[in-house]
Amino acid sequence: MKYPKSYLEEIKQRLKVSDIVGSKVKLKKRGKEFIGLSPFKNEKTPSFTVNDEKEFYHCFSSGEHGNIFDFIIKTENLGFGEAVKLLAKKAGLKEFLFSKQDIIFEDKKKKIQEIFKIYFEHCNLLLKTKYAGTHYKYLIDRGIKKETLNLFKLGYSENNLDIFNKLKANNFTENEILDTGLFLKKPNDDKVITRFYNRIIFPIKNYYNEYIGCGGRAIDKKTFAKYINTPETAFYKKGENLYNYNISRKYFEKYNSIFLVEGYMDVINFYDKGVANVAGILGTAITIPQIKLAWKNYKNIIVCFDGDKSGYLASYRAAEKIFINAVPGKDSFIIILKDNLDPDDFINKYKLDGLKELLRTKRKVSDFIFNYFLQEINSKDPNDLAFFEKKLMSLCDEILDKDLKKFYRSYFKNKIFNDVIRNQKNKSASQKLINTSIKLSLPESEIRELSFLNILINYPEFSERKIEEISNIQFINDYLNEFIRDFIDLLSSNKIDSKQTFLSSLKLNNSSVIEKIVNNSTNNILTTKLNEDEFNQIFLEEINKISKLKLKLKLKTIENKLIDSMDNETLEDLRKAKKHNIS
């Protein structure tokens, strides 16, 4: 039984060749490489080189060449399995145990890889031959080099089952083929159809350079969706992968930063124009696993989404998620593209020099968030300043790293004073602002819940389709539970003619709550021009944040109770609460 490729790659990723070789050979840095005397042959002049970026060593005097496993096998006189165990221990990985379940999974994974390889080679050949004068030409005319198209293995999928039948002829079962997500059965019908018919195919590989799925771009503008992706399978988790990271992760020593863009064509055009350190999040909503994956190899993340309003909002949501999950020693930035362009169009229009110029305007995620909140307030109004500070402090409280949480609270307080308050011309007014900003009135939970309601009341037509979910929400602040009942009643009983008439009706019995929502929400910029998909995304995010706050408050209540009474029942409550990862 072979070790999984992902396991071996993880060991190689955690251990530098120079560290392993350096334990036996005295190495000296020379440019991007290390040199030393050969461990395989007696010599006086160094002919032995090590390259961490390419993950190999080479001995010019003996011809020996290999990776860390080869080096340990040859210098320690071990078998491959023994070398893997030794290096896994050094890398801090558990020994891989070949259970029956592992063997079944790896066998299935191997077959899936073979199916993907045959499918993508078939589609690639179609694109370069049968559709060379149309779809292939379309890609070339967009300014993409042939070498780039070959590297990314772009292809074309026809509306037939030729490749499906070819796979079956290669002794793959129907279920094995369906497990890839490349094909599906019609509802209420056993007939198999191809998922990506009449689409440009973008193969997706994971961190370990294994095929896991693909995306498809429609050629016909009348097609229902411009892009579709492989559904999530046992092998493909969209939110845990970055498009092109299998290639871009290798450039971490050359570049400190990685660009995170949204789509396939953004990535391909960036790479084509000389930006190898780029990866795609395969959508507009970045995930925590994707953030951690990007930081795994790179010191800095540069978010580069579309330059329109939707892209700006997506950039803020990404900034907030990155900020909360920040770790010491890593950094993150936002760049906003001009002329409402997406990254694909921008790099085509302004080329690499234009991107380098744009990078001068990049903003740290923390400063981007600061300015995002600042634009919602009147910086001369003491109450606005107080709420502005409260919003920033609430966000800081969500930072997972305790040290960063402490330092960012101080950073924002100083920035408010230096960038906003000190800039006020009237010194007496400034003093008033300073005094007022200290008196922060609303707790974090209330601001979060008011912000959530701000989204609901400004999009009644979307909220109407969420009535069942909204009715199950129990707010931390009781007065908001009364308000939400009125809100649901109004949604259920009236036809929504317009947002204005709906809000007017809602204000009749809830004017004070509405006023509180308007004055204290952290997301007033989101109250116009969201489409339903964006609304649904924010809805889920806010529900999750409120749930986390409830758990946090529950734990605090239990811990306070323990101070008064250390009884078994309370200790059990605390154990259960901490099991939900709240601390």
RODO-2510 file (C-alpha; in nm, 4 decimals, decimal comma):
residues 583
     n   res          X          Y          Z
     1     m     0,0000     0,0000     0,0000
     2     k     0,1409     0,3372    -0,1023
     3     y     0,1364     0,6411     0,1210
     4     p    -0,1198     0,9021     0,0079
     5     k     0,0354     1,1765    -0,2014
     6     s    -0,1231     1,4382     0,0263
     7     y     0,0540     1,2906     0,3313
     8     l     0,3938     1,2933     0,1598
     9     e     0,3377     1,6467     0,0287
    10     e     0,2475     1,7681     0,3765
    11     i     0,5787     1,6346     0,5093
    12     k     0,7682     1,8057     0,2259
    13     q     0,5787     2,1277     0,2913
    14     r     0,6662     2,1307     0,6615
    15     l     1,0336     2,0434     0,6202
    16     k     1,2825     2,2389     0,4135
    17     v     1,5367     2,0362     0,2169
    18     s     1,8127     2,2608     0,3542
    19     d     1,7123     2,1771     0,7140
    20     i     1,7200     1,8000     0,6556
    21     v     2,0388     1,8058     0,4492
    22     g     2,1940     2,0654     0,6822
    23     s     2,1892     1,8168     0,9707
    24     k     2,4549     1,6152     0,7836
    25     v     2,6169     1,8651     0,5453
    26     k     2,7578     2,2071     0,6315
    27     l     2,5710     2,4364     0,3905
    28     k     2,6445     2,7902     0,2830
    29     k     2,3859     3,0222     0,1288
    30     r     2,4559     3,1264    -0,2295
    31     g     2,1764     3,3258    -0,3920
    32     k     1,8585     3,1165    -0,3855
    33     e     2,0523     2,7947    -0,3268
    34     f     2,2783     2,6372    -0,0668
    35     i     2,6145     2,4756    -0,1438
    36     g     2,8307     2,2284     0,0449
    37     l     3,0676     1,9328     0,0172
    38     s     2,9082     1,6183    -0,1229
    39     p     2,7993     1,3565     0,1358
    40     f     2,8226     1,0966    -0,1414
    41     k     3,1827     1,1531    -0,2571
    42     n     3,5031     1,2874    -0,1056
    43     e     3,5789     1,6312    -0,2470
    44     k     3,7554     1,9538    -0,1565
    45     t     3,5552     2,1894    -0,3767
    46     p     3,1781     2,2084    -0,3039
    47     s     2,9669     2,0590    -0,5833
    48     f     2,6581     1,9748    -0,3786
    49     t     2,3589     2,2128    -0,4076
    50     v     2,0226     2,2400    -0,2312
    51     n     1,7188     2,4314    -0,3591
    52     d     1,4303     2,4760    -0,1122
    53     e     1,2027     2,6374    -0,3684
    54     k     1,2329     2,3407    -0,6062
    55     e     1,2457     2,0936    -0,3149
    56     f     1,5528     1,8977    -0,4277
    57     y     1,9276     1,8512    -0,3825
    58     h     2,1797     1,7763    -0,6580
    59     c     2,5384     1,6511    -0,6430
    60     f     2,7379     1,7440    -0,9531
    61     s     3,0311     1,5181    -0,8630
    62     s     2,8333     1,1951    -0,8118
    63     g     2,5128     1,2699    -1,0045
    64     e     2,2972     1,1986    -0,6988
    65     h     1,9666     1,3886    -0,7086
    66     g     1,6428     1,3762    -0,5104
    67     n     1,4098     1,5100    -0,2408
    68     i     1,4164     1,4787     0,1382
    69     f     1,2972     1,1155     0,1280
    70     d     1,5728     1,0178    -0,1160
    71     f     1,8334     1,1911     0,0996
    72     i     1,7328     1,0072     0,4183
    73     i     1,7114     0,6723     0,2340
    74     k     2,0627     0,7138     0,0926
    75     t     2,2372     0,8638     0,3941
    76     e     2,0621     0,6619     0,6685
    77     n     2,0386     0,3361     0,4684
    78     l     1,6640     0,3129     0,5351
    79     g     1,3701     0,1842     0,3354
    80     f     1,1135     0,4283     0,1995
    81     g     0,8562     0,3501     0,4705
    82     e     1,1143     0,3991     0,7463
    83     a     1,2236     0,7303     0,5908
    84     v     0,8616     0,8500     0,5811
    85     k     0,8095     0,7623     0,9497
    86     l     1,1290     0,9412     1,0513
    87     l     1,0503     1,2585     0,8562
    88     a     0,6828     1,2591     0,9621
    89     k     0,7986     1,2645     1,3236
    90     k     1,0319     1,5567     1,2497
    91     a     0,7441     1,7362     1,0778
    92     g     0,5134     1,6872     1,3780
    93     l     0,2742     1,4590     1,1898
    94     k     0,1135     1,1450     1,3283
    95     e     0,2307     0,8176     1,1817
    96     f     0,0058     0,7181     0,8920
    97     l    -0,1819     0,3973     0,9732
    98     f    -0,3101     0,1953     0,6812
    99     s    -0,6572     0,1093     0,8110
   100     k    -0,9090    -0,0725     0,5934
   101     q    -1,1034     0,2526     0,5593
   102     d    -0,7865     0,4374     0,4472
   103     i    -0,7139     0,1729     0,1864
   104     i    -1,0700     0,1922     0,0465
   105     f    -1,0614     0,5727     0,0371
   106     e    -0,7184     0,5881    -0,1295
   107     d    -0,8199     0,3294    -0,3911
   108     k    -1,1320     0,5312    -0,4687
   109     k    -0,9281     0,8518    -0,4804
   110     k    -0,6835     0,6949    -0,7253
   111     k    -0,9678     0,5979    -0,9600
   112     i    -1,1191     0,9453    -0,9356
   113     q    -0,7812     1,0920    -1,0353
   114     e    -0,7648     0,8627    -1,3383
   115     i    -1,1188     0,9624    -1,4458
   116     f    -1,0392     1,3342    -1,4109
   117     k    -0,7177     1,2939    -1,6077
   118     i    -0,8908     1,1177    -1,9000
   119     y    -1,1820     1,3671    -1,8941
   120     f    -0,9626     1,6791    -1,8887
   121     e    -0,7273     1,5474    -2,1582
   122     h    -1,0306     1,4737    -2,3777
   123     c    -1,1737     1,8250    -2,3263
   124     n    -0,8321     1,9863    -2,3787
   125     l    -0,7847     1,8023    -2,7080
   126     l    -1,1334     1,9035    -2,8265
   127     l    -1,0610     2,2698    -2,7528
   128     k    -0,7309     2,2679    -2,9432
   129     t    -0,8558     2,0713    -3,2466
   130     k    -1,2284     2,0656    -3,3207
   131     y    -1,2872     2,4088    -3,1610
   132     a    -0,9503     2,5661    -3,2437
   133     g    -1,1071     2,8238    -3,4761
   134     t    -1,3850     2,9251    -3,2358
   135     h    -1,3570     2,8756    -2,8597
   136     y    -0,9774     2,8353    -2,8508
   137     k    -0,9437     3,1437    -3,0714
   138     y    -1,1763     3,3313    -2,8347
   139     l    -0,9338     3,2657    -2,5472
   140     i    -0,6302     3,3606    -2,7557
   141     d    -0,8079     3,6792    -2,8684
   142     r    -0,8537     3,7685    -2,5004
   143     g    -0,4772     3,7999    -2,4844
   144     i    -0,3933     3,4681    -2,3170
   145     k    -0,0774     3,2944    -2,4367
   146     k    -0,0921     2,9351    -2,5636
   147     e     0,1608     2,8278    -2,2990
   148     t    -0,0727     2,9557    -2,0259
   149     l    -0,3739     2,7737    -2,1721
   150     n    -0,1665     2,4548    -2,1830
   151     l    -0,0459     2,4998    -1,8239
   152     f    -0,4001     2,5376    -1,6897
   153     k    -0,5247     2,2521    -1,9155
   154     l    -0,8317     2,4459    -2,0299
   155     g    -1,0753     2,2403    -2,2360
   156     y    -1,4228     2,2257    -2,3858
   157     s    -1,7122     1,9946    -2,2984
   158     e    -1,9638     1,9009    -2,5666
   159     n    -2,3306     1,8187    -2,5187
   160     n    -2,2915     1,4438    -2,5644
   161     l    -2,1800     1,1337    -2,3762
   162     d    -1,8757     1,0464    -2,5871
   163     i    -1,6352     1,0901    -2,2975
   164     f    -1,8717     0,9117    -2,0569
   165     n    -1,8798     0,6083    -2,2863
   166     k    -1,5003     0,6276    -2,3247
   167     l    -1,4616     0,6165    -1,9461
   168     k    -1,6928     0,3163    -1,9197
   169     a    -1,4889     0,1479    -2,1929
   170     n    -1,1855     0,2022    -1,9654
   171     n    -1,3562    -0,0188    -1,7021
   172     f    -1,4803     0,2591    -1,4751
   173     t    -1,8242     0,1932    -1,3280
   174     e    -2,1140     0,4354    -1,3659
   175     n    -2,1071     0,5153    -0,9924
   176     e    -1,7333     0,5865    -0,9991
   177     i    -1,7845     0,8303    -1,2866
   178     l    -2,0832     0,9975    -1,1174
   179     d    -1,8817     1,0384    -0,7957
   180     t    -1,6586     1,2917    -0,9753
   181     g    -1,9503     1,5335    -1,0189
   182     l    -1,8732     1,5635    -1,3927
   183     f    -2,1989     1,3902    -1,4836
   184     l    -2,5410     1,3591    -1,3222
   185     k    -2,8696     1,1813    -1,3620
   186     k    -3,1847     1,3676    -1,4569
   187     p    -3,4401     1,4043    -1,1766
   188     n    -3,6882     1,1129    -1,1786
   189     d    -3,4868     0,9543    -1,4582
   190     d    -3,1902     0,7186    -1,4793
   191     k    -3,0559     0,8901    -1,7889
   192     v    -2,7014     1,0233    -1,7415
   193     i    -2,6190     1,3709    -1,8760
   194     t    -2,2986     1,5745    -1,8784
   195     r    -2,2986     1,8579    -1,6252
   196     f    -2,0725     2,0964    -1,8176
   197     y    -2,2111     2,0730    -2,1697
   198     n    -2,1156     2,3538    -2,4095
   199     r    -1,8776     2,5104    -2,1621
   200     i    -1,5085     2,6004    -2,1361
   201     i    -1,3593     2,3675    -1,8725
   202     f    -1,1255     2,4868    -1,5945
   203     p    -0,9699     2,1887    -1,4116
   204     i    -0,9139     2,2436    -1,0385
   205     k    -0,6279     2,0888    -0,8421
   206     n    -0,5831     2,0883    -0,4669
   207     y    -0,2824     2,1939    -0,2598
   208     y    -0,1152     1,8588    -0,3326
   209     n    -0,1528     1,8926    -0,7113
   210     e    -0,4370     1,6389    -0,7328
   211     y    -0,7459     1,6917    -0,9501
   212     i    -1,0552     1,7492    -0,7369
   213     g    -1,3096     1,9098    -0,9720
   214     c    -1,3605     2,1806    -1,2293
   215     g    -1,5513     2,4903    -1,3294
   216     g    -1,7366     2,5529    -1,6530
   217     r    -1,7916     2,8828    -1,8359
   218     a    -2,0881     2,9094    -2,0712
   219     i    -2,0202     3,0028    -2,4325
   220     d    -2,3794     3,0930    -2,5155
   221     k    -2,4824     3,4197    -2,3449
   222     k    -2,8394     3,2870    -2,3119
   223     t    -2,7275     2,9983    -2,0870
   224     f    -2,8837     3,0162    -1,7389
   225     a    -2,5535     3,0573    -1,5494
   226     k    -2,2290     3,2009    -1,6805
   227     y    -2,0208     2,9798    -1,4480
   228     i    -2,0995     2,6518    -1,2751
   229     n    -1,8765     2,4348    -1,0566
   230     t    -1,8415     2,0722    -0,9621
   231     p    -2,0731     2,0011    -0,6673
   232     e    -1,9081     1,9294    -0,3351
   233     t    -1,7918     1,5686    -0,3143
   234     a    -1,5803     1,3577    -0,0797
   235     f    -1,2783     1,4993    -0,2643
   236     y    -1,3873     1,8549    -0,3470
   237     k    -1,4677     2,1113    -0,0797
   238     k    -1,4911     2,4505    -0,2464
   239     g    -1,4313     2,6513     0,0704
   240     e    -1,1167     2,4550     0,1585
   241     n    -0,9323     2,5085    -0,1690
   242     l    -0,7825     2,7916    -0,3725
   243     y    -0,7711     2,7752    -0,7523
   244     n    -0,4090     2,7626    -0,8779
   245     y    -0,2602     2,7353    -0,5277
   246     n    -0,0971     2,4078    -0,6333
   247     i     0,1234     2,6245    -0,8585
   248     s     0,1392     2,9598    -0,6781
   249     r     0,2373     2,8105    -0,3399
   250     k     0,5781     2,7252    -0,4875
   251     y     0,6650     3,0934    -0,5330
   252     f     0,6576     3,1826    -0,1619
   253     e     1,0348     3,2384    -0,1440
   254     k     1,0311     3,4709    -0,4436
   255     y     0,7330     3,6752    -0,3243
   256     n     0,6108     3,7641     0,0250
   257     s     0,2501     3,8161    -0,0845
   258     i    -0,0206     3,6259    -0,2647
   259     f    -0,3040     3,7928    -0,4589
   260     l    -0,6480     3,6487    -0,3867
   261     v    -0,8919     3,7129    -0,6702
   262     e    -1,2415     3,5828    -0,7358
   263     g    -1,2605     3,3778    -1,0549
   264     y    -1,0839     3,1492    -1,2989
   265     m    -1,0163     3,4088    -1,5681
   266     d    -0,8851     3,6550    -1,3074
   267     v    -0,6257     3,3973    -1,2010
   268     i    -0,5320     3,2910    -1,5529
   269     n    -0,4878     3,6438    -1,6839
   270     f    -0,2843     3,7485    -1,3790
   271     y    -0,0550     3,4489    -1,4283
   272     d    -0,0360     3,5114    -1,8025
   273     k     0,0779     3,8716    -1,7465
   274     g     0,3562     3,7715    -1,5077
   275     v     0,1826     3,7459    -1,1680
   276     a     0,2556     3,3868    -1,0637
   277     n     0,1658     3,4466    -0,6961
   278     v    -0,2114     3,4466    -0,7483
   279     a    -0,4980     3,2187    -0,6442
   280     g    -0,8771     3,2272    -0,6778
   281     i    -1,1358     3,1855    -0,4013
   282     l    -1,3851     3,0403    -0,6549
   283     g    -1,6578     3,2918    -0,5665
   284     t    -1,7071     3,6180    -0,3772
   285     a    -1,7126     3,4891    -0,0175
   286     i    -1,3720     3,3972     0,1235
   287     t    -1,3658     3,1257     0,3904
   288     i    -1,1532     3,0798     0,7020
   289     p    -0,9859     2,7615     0,5631
   290     q    -0,8906     2,9584     0,2500
   291     i    -0,7363     3,2368     0,4613
   292     k    -0,5349     2,9828     0,6606
   293     l    -0,4278     2,8059     0,3411
   294     a    -0,3017     3,1312     0,1853
   295     w    -0,1058     3,2147     0,5019
   296     k     0,0375     2,8643     0,5121
   297     n     0,2945     2,9573     0,2459
   298     y     0,2809     3,3367     0,2257
   299     k     0,3413     3,6125     0,4762
   300     n     0,0893     3,8540     0,3221
   301     i    -0,2528     3,8275     0,1592
   302     i    -0,3591     4,0919    -0,0944
   303     v    -0,7331     4,0852    -0,1639
   304     c    -0,8065     4,2008    -0,5185
   305     f    -1,1768     4,1668    -0,5997
   306     d    -1,3949     4,3356    -0,8614
   307     g    -1,3864     4,7160    -0,8612
   308     d    -1,7651     4,7662    -0,8628
   309     k    -1,9973     4,8112    -0,5619
   310     s    -2,0516     4,4365    -0,5196
   311     g    -1,6768     4,3789    -0,5279
   312     y    -1,6254     4,6536    -0,2692
   313     l    -1,8782     4,4918    -0,0349
   314     a    -1,7159     4,1514    -0,0925
   315     s    -1,3790     4,3103    -0,0092
   316     y    -1,5171     4,4402     0,3200
   317     r    -1,6626     4,1004     0,4133
   318     a    -1,3267     3,9412     0,3304
   319     a    -1,1440     4,2090     0,5322
   320     e    -1,3624     4,1474     0,8358
   321     k    -1,3092     3,7701     0,8199
   322     i    -0,9330     3,8048     0,7728
   323     f    -0,9134     4,0629     1,0539
   324     i    -1,0935     3,8380     1,3031
   325     n    -0,8721     3,5402     1,2122
   326     a    -0,5451     3,7356     1,1998
   327     v    -0,2304     3,5750     1,3395
   328     p     0,0935     3,7401     1,4544
   329     g     0,3603     3,7568     1,1863
   330     k     0,1101     3,7544     0,8992
   331     d    -0,0433     4,0574     0,7295
   332     s    -0,3197     4,1389     0,4822
   333     f    -0,4105     4,4180     0,2431
   334     i    -0,6953     4,5336     0,0189
   335     i    -0,6591     4,6931    -0,3226
   336     i    -0,9551     4,8504    -0,5007
   337     l    -0,9509     4,8361    -0,8806
   338     k    -1,0349     5,1554    -1,0660
   339     d    -1,2957     5,2091    -1,3403
   340     n    -1,5224     4,9350    -1,1907
   341     l    -1,3019     4,6752    -1,3614
   342     d    -1,2616     4,3152    -1,2508
   343     p    -0,9060     4,1765    -1,2113
   344     d    -0,9248     4,0022    -1,5500
   345     d    -1,0097     4,3229    -1,7388
   346     f    -0,7751     4,5357    -1,5280
   347     i    -0,4623     4,3294    -1,5963
   348     n    -0,5523     4,3114    -1,9668
   349     k    -0,5923     4,6873    -1,9871
   350     y    -0,3113     4,8130    -1,7612
   351     k    -0,0737     4,5121    -1,7689
   352     l     0,1827     4,4362    -1,4981
   353     d     0,3025     4,7981    -1,4710
   354     g    -0,0527     4,9096    -1,3953
   355     l    -0,0808     4,6531    -1,1178
   356     k     0,2521     4,7615    -0,9684
   357     e     0,1282     5,1212    -0,9696
   358     l    -0,1989     5,0155    -0,8068
   359     l    -0,0100     4,8326    -0,5318
   360     r     0,1112     5,1690    -0,4058
   361     t    -0,2489     5,2362    -0,2992
   362     k    -0,2954     4,9101    -0,1074
   363     r    -0,4393     4,9475     0,2391
   364     k    -0,3924     4,7290     0,5430
   365     v    -0,7081     4,5371     0,6256
   366     s    -0,7328     4,7146     0,9621
   367     d    -0,7163     5,0584     0,7943
   368     f    -0,9642     4,9501     0,5269
   369     i    -1,2114     4,8526     0,7994
   370     f    -1,1474     5,1791     0,9865
   371     n    -1,2219     5,3863     0,6748
   372     y    -1,5204     5,1685     0,5852
   373     f    -1,6857     5,2485     0,9193
   374     l    -1,5691     5,6103     0,9152
   375     q    -1,7543     5,6907     0,5927
   376     e    -2,0848     5,6159     0,7678
   377     i    -2,0500     5,8852     1,0311
   378     n    -2,0295     6,2585     1,0771
   379     s    -1,6809     6,2899     1,2265
   380     k    -1,7758     6,6197     1,3920
   381     d    -2,0624     6,4705     1,5890
   382     p    -1,9669     6,3406     1,9371
   383     n    -2,2369     6,0709     1,9385
   384     d    -2,1287     5,9466     1,5970
   385     l    -1,7704     5,9245     1,7216
   386     a    -1,8775     5,7264     2,0251
   387     f    -2,0684     5,4747     1,8157
   388     f    -1,7860     5,4609     1,5629
   389     e    -1,5453     5,3618     1,8390
   390     k    -1,7931     5,1113     1,9785
   391     k    -1,8244     4,9374     1,6402
   392     l    -1,4488     4,9054     1,6068
   393     m    -1,4084     4,7770     1,9631
   394     s    -1,6856     4,5210     1,9055
   395     l    -1,5047     4,3913     1,5997
   396     c    -1,1760     4,3780     1,7919
   397     d    -1,3465     4,1652     2,0578
   398     e    -1,4069     3,9001     1,7896
   399     i    -1,0339     3,8622     1,7093
   400     l    -0,9322     3,5099     1,8043
   401     d    -0,5707     3,5880     1,8952
   402     k    -0,5657     3,7445     2,2439
   403     d    -0,2496     3,9492     2,1885
   404     l    -0,3711     4,0954     1,8591
   405     k    -0,7074     4,1714     2,0162
   406     k    -0,5350     4,3818     2,2816
   407     f    -0,3057     4,5659     2,0395
   408     y    -0,5766     4,6395     1,7807
   409     r    -0,8011     4,7921     2,0477
   410     s    -0,5173     5,0318     2,1334
   411     y    -0,4361     5,0875     1,7665
   412     f    -0,7911     5,1921     1,6801
   413     k    -0,8265     5,4161     1,9861
   414     n    -0,5047     5,5978     1,8910
   415     k    -0,6118     5,6197     1,5284
   416     i    -0,9471     5,7718     1,6216
   417     f    -0,7707     6,0326     1,8308
   418     n    -0,4928     6,1130     1,5790
   419     d    -0,6825     6,0797     1,2486
   420     v    -1,0251     6,2079     1,3477
   421     i    -1,0426     6,3967     1,6760
   422     r    -0,7110     6,5817     1,6525
   423     n    -0,8021     6,6969     1,3031
   424     q    -1,0976     6,8921     1,4329
   425     k    -1,0167     7,2630     1,4220
   426     n    -1,2134     7,3592     1,7288
   427     k    -1,0169     7,2444     2,0354
   428     s    -1,3115     7,2693     2,2701
   429     a    -1,5197     7,0607     2,0343
   430     s    -1,2358     6,8096     2,0236
   431     q    -1,2323     6,7831     2,3990
   432     k    -1,6040     6,7267     2,3938
   433     l    -1,5533     6,4502     2,1410
   434     i    -1,2864     6,2875     2,3569
   435     n    -1,5125     6,2931     2,6626
   436     t    -1,8113     6,1593     2,4707
   437     s    -1,6154     5,8841     2,2972
   438     i    -1,5318     5,7346     2,6370
   439     k    -1,9006     5,6980     2,7239
   440     l    -1,9801     5,3975     2,5047
   441     s    -2,3413     5,3046     2,5652
   442     l    -2,4501     4,9843     2,3912
   443     p    -2,3125     4,6345     2,4509
   444     e    -2,1658     4,4321     2,1662
   445     s    -2,4636     4,1944     2,1477
   446     e    -2,7113     4,4788     2,1038
   447     i    -2,5112     4,6457     1,8252
   448     r    -2,4785     4,3101     1,6461
   449     e    -2,8527     4,2381     1,6692
   450     l    -2,9500     4,5906     1,5644
   451     s    -2,7187     4,5610     1,2624
   452     f    -2,8835     4,2322     1,1671
   453     l    -3,2290     4,3900     1,1910
   454     n    -3,1034     4,6798     0,9797
   455     i    -3,0545     4,4362     0,6917
   456     l    -3,3939     4,2694     0,7443
   457     i    -3,6030     4,5875     0,7512
   458     n    -3,4308     4,7372     0,4475
   459     y    -3,4954     4,4300     0,2325
   460     p    -3,8536     4,3244     0,3215
   461     e    -3,9021     4,1437    -0,0108
   462     f    -3,6038     3,9152     0,0652
   463     s    -3,6922     3,8863     0,4351
   464     e    -4,0391     3,7663     0,3396
   465     r    -3,8813     3,4501     0,1959
   466     k    -3,6962     3,3965     0,5247
   467     i    -3,9968     3,4244     0,7590
   468     e    -3,9637     3,0711     0,8951
   469     e    -3,5943     3,1155     0,9774
   470     i    -3,6503     3,4642     1,1251
   471     s    -3,9339     3,3395     1,3460
   472     n    -3,6986     3,0834     1,5041
   473     i    -3,4501     3,3506     1,6151
   474     q    -3,4353     3,4299     1,9850
   475     f    -3,2583     3,7629     2,0381
   476     i    -3,0380     3,8277     2,3400
   477     n    -3,2094     4,1639     2,3977
   478     d    -3,5753     4,1002     2,4868
   479     y    -3,7188     4,4221     2,3440
   480     l    -3,5982     4,3101     2,0000
   481     n    -3,7989     3,9869     2,0287
   482     e    -4,1139     4,2003     2,0584
   483     f    -4,0035     4,4070     1,7594
   484     i    -3,9334     4,0998     1,5437
   485     r    -4,2838     3,9650     1,6141
   486     d    -4,4338     4,2872     1,4786
   487     f    -4,1955     4,2687     1,1841
   488     i    -4,3041     3,9102     1,0995
   489     d    -4,6729     3,9971     1,1390
   490     l    -4,6318     4,2860     0,8971
   491     l    -4,4451     4,0688     0,6469
   492     s    -4,7157     3,8015     0,6669
   493     s    -5,0227     4,0238     0,6487
   494     n    -4,9339     4,2860     0,3911
   495     k    -4,8319     4,2858     0,0303
   496     i    -4,4988     4,4673     0,0102
   497     d    -4,5516     4,7523    -0,2370
   498     s    -4,2228     4,9265    -0,1587
   499     k    -3,9601     4,9506     0,1111
   500     q    -4,0766     5,3010     0,2019
   501     t    -4,4399     5,2041     0,2643
   502     f    -4,3329     4,8941     0,4549
   503     l    -4,1003     5,0949     0,6837
   504     s    -4,3719     5,3567     0,7390
   505     s    -4,6106     5,0850     0,8589
   506     l    -4,3419     4,9316     1,0788
   507     k    -4,2626     5,2695     1,2391
   508     l    -4,6198     5,3216     1,3603
   509     n    -4,5664     5,1093     1,6722
   510     n    -4,1880     5,0779     1,6697
   511     s    -4,0466     5,4236     1,6009
   512     s    -3,7987     5,4159     1,8921
   513     v    -3,6578     5,0759     1,7902
   514     i    -3,6274     5,1841     1,4252
   515     e    -3,4418     5,4962     1,5371
   516     k    -3,2092     5,2828     1,7487
   517     i    -3,1415     5,0531     1,4532
   518     v    -3,0569     5,3450     1,2232
   519     n    -2,8313     5,5160     1,4768
   520     n    -2,6382     5,2127     1,6006
   521     s    -2,6008     4,9746     1,3091
   522     t    -2,2532     4,9050     1,1753
   523     n    -2,3691     4,8231     0,8229
   524     n    -2,5674     5,1219     0,6928
   525     i    -2,3699     5,1054     0,3682
   526     l    -2,5391     4,7707     0,2968
   527     t    -2,8952     4,9038     0,3099
   528     t    -2,9189     4,9660    -0,0647
   529     k    -2,8503     4,7708    -0,3825
   530     l    -2,7886     4,4231    -0,2406
   531     n    -2,9110     4,1437    -0,4645
   532     e    -3,0803     3,8392    -0,3116
   533     d    -2,7676     3,6211    -0,3173
   534     e    -2,5710     3,8901    -0,1304
   535     f    -2,8592     3,9320     0,1160
   536     n    -2,8691     3,5563     0,1813
   537     q    -2,4918     3,5470     0,2368
   538     i    -2,5041     3,8346     0,4886
   539     f    -2,8123     3,6812     0,6540
   540     l    -2,6219     3,3583     0,7248
   541     e    -2,3105     3,5437     0,8441
   542     e    -2,5105     3,7578     1,0876
   543     i    -2,7030     3,4562     1,2230
   544     n    -2,3724     3,2800     1,2900
   545     k    -2,2261     3,5855     1,4647
   546     i    -2,5306     3,6212     1,6896
   547     s    -2,5150     3,2481     1,7742
   548     k    -2,1478     3,2813     1,8715
   549     l    -2,2303     3,5799     2,0926
   550     k    -2,5028     3,3798     2,2689
   551     l    -2,2587     3,0991     2,3421
   552     k    -1,9985     3,3490     2,4612
   553     l    -2,2474     3,5112     2,6998
   554     k    -2,3664     3,1717     2,8206
   555     l    -2,0107     3,0714     2,9110
   556     k    -1,9548     3,3997     3,0919
   557     t    -2,2754     3,3464     3,2931
   558     i    -2,1684     2,9944     3,3903
   559     e    -1,8193     3,1098     3,4913
   560     n    -1,9706     3,3860     3,7077
   561     k    -2,1984     3,1288     3,8701
   562     l    -1,8984     2,9101     3,9513
   563     i    -1,7450     3,1970     4,1483
   564     d    -2,0437     3,1780     4,3862
   565     s    -2,1031     2,8040     4,3809
   566     m    -1,8620     2,5328     4,2607
   567     d    -2,1284     2,2597     4,2266
   568     n    -2,1192     1,9578     3,9909
   569     e    -2,4182     2,0683     3,7856
   570     t    -2,2572     2,4030     3,7039
   571     l    -1,9259     2,2353     3,6225
   572     e    -2,1076     2,0049     3,3788
   573     d    -2,2738     2,3077     3,2173
   574     l    -1,9307     2,4660     3,1783
   575     r    -1,7876     2,1486     3,0229
   576     k    -2,0707     2,1334     2,7685
   577     a    -2,0315     2,5031     2,6847
   578     k    -1,6577     2,4714     2,6282
   579     k    -1,7221     2,1690     2,4080
   580     h    -1,8821     2,4145     2,1629
   581     n    -1,5459     2,5934     2,1331
   582     i    -1,6417     2,9092     2,3173
   583     s    -1,3852     3,0722     2,5343
***
